[in-house]
Amino acid sequence: MRAVILISGNGSNLQSLIDNAKKIDLEICAVISNNRDAFGLKRAKLANIETHFVDPNLFKSREEFDQILITIIKELDVSLIVLAGYMRILSSDFIEQFAGKILNIHPSLLPKFPGLNTHQKALDAKEKYHGASVHFVTE
């Protein structure tokens, strides 16, 4: 399955996908980030995976930014988009364009602890169980 991975930071989930791609029959054809300094872009380059940086500061709206992402992803001809630590909210148009193809990896058992620092939030709340959620993105 051809996939593109969207990241914003370190890329630890991306690295796990890279390390296990053959086991799960996944071809990571590109990594896209909204953060020029995302370490995940370096991880992708080390694995000889195409990278793209799209600067959100160059666009007036989320919709304009997402139109560039849509164009890039359509050219890649993928069947799966994985959000692996991607820290932007996707526009309705983006979600509609790729309905049923967007998978999100989140480091908590949703709906508990959305956002950042989920592990610390779970520790602070003295949670007995903590984990991850993987789900298809809808509006």
C-alpha positions as CSV (number, residue, x, y, z in Angstrom):
1,M,0.0,0.0,0.0
2,R,1.4,3.4,-1.0
3,A,1.3,5.9,1.8
4,V,2.3,9.5,2.6
5,I,3.1,10.4,6.2
6,L,2.4,13.8,7.6
7,I,4.5,15.0,10.6
8,S,5.2,18.1,12.6
9,G,8.1,17.0,14.9
10,N,10.4,14.3,16.0
11,G,9.0,11.5,13.8
12,S,9.2,8.7,16.3
13,N,6.0,7.1,14.9
14,L,7.4,7.7,11.4
15,Q,10.5,5.8,12.4
16,S,8.5,2.9,13.6
17,L,6.6,2.9,10.3
18,I,9.9,3.0,8.4
19,D,11.3,0.2,10.4
20,N,8.3,-2.0,9.9
21,A,7.1,-1.0,6.4
22,K,8.1,-4.3,4.8
23,K,6.3,-6.3,7.5
24,I,3.0,-4.5,6.9
25,D,3.5,-4.2,3.1
26,L,3.7,-0.4,3.3
27,E,5.5,1.8,0.7
28,I,6.2,5.2,2.3
29,C,6.5,7.3,-0.8
30,A,6.8,10.7,0.9
31,V,6.9,12.5,4.2
32,I,5.4,16.0,4.4
33,S,5.9,18.4,7.3
34,N,4.6,21.8,8.2
35,N,7.7,22.4,10.3
36,R,11.0,23.0,8.5
37,D,13.0,21.8,11.5
38,A,11.1,18.6,12.1
39,F,13.6,15.9,12.9
40,G,11.2,13.4,11.2
41,L,12.3,15.0,7.9
42,K,15.9,13.9,8.6
43,R,14.6,10.4,9.5
44,A,12.9,10.2,6.1
45,K,15.9,11.5,4.2
46,L,18.1,8.9,5.9
47,A,15.7,6.2,4.7
48,N,15.8,7.7,1.2
49,I,12.2,8.8,1.3
50,E,11.1,11.9,-0.6
51,T,10.3,14.9,1.7
52,H,8.3,18.0,1.4
53,F,8.1,21.1,3.6
54,V,5.1,23.3,3.3
55,D,5.3,26.5,5.3
56,P,1.9,27.4,6.8
57,N,3.1,31.0,7.3
58,L,2.9,31.6,3.5
59,F,-0.9,31.1,3.4
60,K,-3.8,33.3,4.6
61,S,-5.9,30.4,5.6
62,R,-5.9,26.7,6.6
63,E,-7.9,26.0,3.4
64,E,-5.2,27.6,1.2
65,F,-2.5,25.6,3.0
66,D,-4.4,22.4,2.6
67,Q,-4.9,23.0,-1.1
68,I,-1.2,22.7,-1.5
69,L,-1.1,19.5,0.5
70,I,-4.0,18.1,-1.6
71,T,-2.1,18.9,-4.8
72,I,1.1,17.2,-3.5
73,I,-0.7,14.2,-2.2
74,K,-2.7,13.7,-5.4
75,E,0.5,13.7,-7.5
76,L,1.9,11.0,-5.2
77,D,-1.1,8.7,-6.0
78,V,-1.3,7.2,-2.5
79,S,-4.0,5.0,-1.0
80,L,-3.3,6.0,2.6
81,I,-2.4,9.2,4.5
82,V,-1.0,8.7,8.0
83,L,-1.0,11.5,10.4
84,A,2.0,10.6,12.7
85,G,2.4,13.5,15.1
86,Y,0.9,16.0,12.6
87,M,-0.1,19.0,14.7
88,R,-2.5,20.9,12.4
89,I,-6.2,20.6,12.1
90,L,-7.2,19.5,8.6
91,S,-9.8,21.5,6.6
92,S,-13.1,20.0,5.6
93,D,-12.1,20.0,2.0
94,F,-8.9,18.0,2.8
95,I,-10.9,15.4,4.7
96,E,-13.6,15.3,2.0
97,Q,-10.9,14.8,-0.8
98,F,-9.4,11.8,1.0
99,A,-12.4,10.4,2.9
100,G,-11.6,6.9,4.2
101,K,-7.9,7.2,3.5
102,I,-6.7,9.3,6.5
103,L,-5.4,7.4,9.5
104,N,-4.4,9.3,12.7
105,I,-2.0,8.0,15.4
106,H,-2.5,9.7,18.8
107,P,-0.5,8.9,21.9
108,S,-3.5,8.6,24.3
109,L,-6.7,6.6,24.7
110,L,-9.0,9.1,23.2
111,P,-11.1,11.0,24.2
112,K,-8.8,11.3,27.2
113,F,-5.8,13.6,26.8
114,P,-6.1,15.2,23.4
115,G,-3.3,17.5,22.3
116,L,0.3,17.5,23.5
117,N,2.0,16.0,26.5
118,T,-0.4,13.1,26.8
119,H,1.9,10.8,28.8
120,Q,2.5,13.5,31.4
121,K,-1.2,14.3,31.6
122,A,-1.9,10.6,32.2
123,L,0.7,10.5,35.0
124,D,-0.6,13.7,36.6
125,A,-4.1,12.2,36.6
126,K,-2.8,9.0,38.2
127,E,-4.4,7.0,35.4
128,K,-4.2,3.2,35.8
129,Y,-4.1,2.7,32.0
130,H,-2.6,4.7,29.2
131,G,-2.1,3.8,25.5
132,A,-2.6,5.0,22.0
133,S,-5.5,5.5,19.6
134,V,-5.3,4.8,15.9
135,H,-8.4,5.9,14.0
136,F,-9.7,7.1,10.6
137,V,-10.2,10.8,10.5
138,T,-13.6,12.3,9.8
139,E,-15.0,15.7,10.3
